[in-house]
Amino acid sequence: MDFAFVSGNPALDLAGTVESRRDEPIDVLTAPADLERWVAECDELPDRVAADFTTFEFTLSLREAIYRLALDRVLDRPFDPGSLEIVNDTATGPAPTIKLSDAGLRMSGDLLAVLSHIARNGIAVLADPYACLKECGRAGCTRIYLDRSRGARRTWCGMNECGNRVKAAAYRARRRASTTAEGRGPEGIT
C-alpha cells in the first residue's frame, strides 16, 4: 500500500493514515511493520525505526489524539482535554538527532524520538493562528491538511487522490447531462 503525504505536516499525515473516517474507515497502519514503512517513506522523519507492538499501539493513540485536535481546530471548537494530554506528553520525549551535510539534512532516532517529533510538529501547526487547516472537500475523505496555497483556495487534500476523483466525477456528470439534454438516453440511444 502506498502512503499519501499530502497534508503538509507529518502530524497531519499520521492522522491521515485512517481514510474515510465517517463512512467506512480504512486504517493503513494495521501492524508495526506498516508503521515502520510509513516512517521510512515520510521525508521529514528518519528512514529507519523499529516498532514493537506496544509502541505501535501508542502511535495509534497519538494519531487519534492529533486527528481529534486538528478536527477541533477546523471546527473552531475547544480542544479535547484527553487528546491535548496525549500530544503534550508525547512532545516531551526525546528529540531525533539532526545533522546537516552537503547531501542535505539527515535525521536519526528511535520510534519514541519520531513520535515526539511528530507531536511537536502537531503542536506547532495547531497553535499557529495563521495556519489554515481544512478538511478535504471530496465527499468521504476526512483528511485534514495545511492549506498553504495562495489565498488559501486549495480544496482537496491532494490532487492525485481526491482532486482527480472529484474532477472526473464532475466531468462524467456534465457528459450525462449533455447527453440527456440532447434527447438521448443514458446509453446514447435516440
Secondary structure, 3 states (H helix, E strand, C coil): CCCCCCCCCHHHHHHCCEECCCCCCEECCCCHHHHHHHHHHCCCCCCCCCCCHHHHHHHHHHHHHHHHHHHHHHCCCCCCHHHHHHHHHHHCCCCCEEEEECCEEEEECCHHHHHHHHHHHHHHHHHCCCCCEEECCCCCCCCEEECCCHHHCCCCCCHHHHHHHHHHHHHHHHHHHHHHHCCCCCCCCC
